[in-house]
C-alpha cells in the first residue's frame, strides 16, 4: 500500500466494517478483525485521498467526518469508491453509584 497514509488504512478498515454490517452482523473482536484481514490480504490499494475534514462537538459527544475517494483492486477487478466516513465518540456512565466517604 505504498503512498497510503495511516488515515487511509483506517478508512479502508472502516469501509470493510461497513460492508460487513450490510451483509450481516459481526460478533466479537475476532469477527471484526477477520473482515479487516480479508480485505488487507485480498485487496491492493492504488489510490486514496481524503478531504473536507470536519469535527463537531456537542456536550460530551464529538463527531469527526471526512470525505474520501479511493481506487483499489480485489479479485482481479478494479473499484473506485467515494463517500464520507464518520466516527462518533461519547461518554456514557451507567449504573453509577457514588457517595461521599
C-alpha positions in Angstrom: 0.0 0.0 0.0 2.7 2.4 -0.9 1.7 6.0 -0.6 -1.3 5.3 1.6 -1.4 7.2 4.9 -2.3 5.6 8.2 -5.6 7.5 7.9 -6.1 5.8 4.6 -5.5 2.5 6.2 -8.1 3.3 8.8 -10.5 4.4 6.1 -10.0 1.1 4.3 -10.8 -0.7 7.6 -13.9 1.4 8.1 -15.1 0.6 4.6 -14.7 -3.1 5.2 -16.6 -2.7 8.5 -19.4 -1.1 6.6 -19.5 -3.9 4.1 -19.7 -6.4 6.9 -22.6 -4.5 8.6 -24.5 -4.5 5.3 -24.0 -8.3 4.8 -24.9 -9.2 8.4 -23.8 -8.9 11.9 -20.2 -9.3 13.1 -19.8 -10.6 16.6 -16.8 -10.1 18.8 -13.3 -8.9 18.2 -12.2 -11.9 16.1 -15.1 -11.5 13.7 -14.3 -7.8 13.3 -10.6 -8.5 12.7 -11.3 -11.3 10.3 -13.1 -8.9 7.9 -10.2 -6.5 8.1 -7.6 -9.2 7.5 -9.6 -10.5 4.5 -9.6 -7.1 2.9 -5.9 -6.4 3.5 -4.9 -9.9 2.2 -7.1 -9.7 -0.9 -7.1 -6.1 -2.0 -4.5 -3.8 -3.4 -4.9 -0.1 -2.7 -4.0 2.0 -5.8 -5.1 5.5 -4.6 -6.6 7.1 -1.6 -7.5 10.8 -1.0 -9.2 12.3 2.0 -10.6 15.9 2.2 -13.3 18.0 3.8 -12.3 17.1 7.4 -14.9 18.2 10.0 -15.1 17.8 13.8 -18.3 18.8 15.6 -18.6 18.8 19.4 -21.8 19.0 21.4 -21.6 18.4 25.1 -19.9 15.1 25.8 -20.2 13.9 22.2 -17.8 14.5 19.2 -18.4 13.6 15.6 -15.5 13.5 13.2 -16.0 13.1 9.5 -14.2 13.3 6.2 -14.8 12.7 2.5 -12.7 10.2 0.6 -12.0 8.8 -2.8 -10.1 5.6 -3.4 -9.2 3.1 -6.0 -8.5 -0.5 -5.1 -8.3 -3.9 -6.8 -9.8 -7.1 -5.5 -10.3 -10.4 -7.2 -8.9 -9.1 -10.4 -11.5 -6.2 -10.6 -10.7 -2.5 -10.0 -13.1 -0.5 -7.9 -13.5 3.3 -7.4 -15.2 4.3 -4.2 -16.1 7.6 -2.8 -18.1 8.7 0.3 -18.0 10.2 3.7 -16.9 8.4 6.8 -17.7 9.5 10.3 -16.9 8.4 13.8 -18.9 9.4 16.9 -17.4 9.3 20.3 -19.3 9.9 23.5 -19.0 9.3 27.2 -21.8 7.5 29.0 -21.7 6.4 32.6 -24.3 3.8 33.6 -25.3 2.4 36.9 -23.1 4.9 38.7 -23.4 4.7 42.5 -21.3 7.4 44.1 -21.5 8.6 47.7 -19.2 10.7 49.9 -16.8 8.7 52.1 
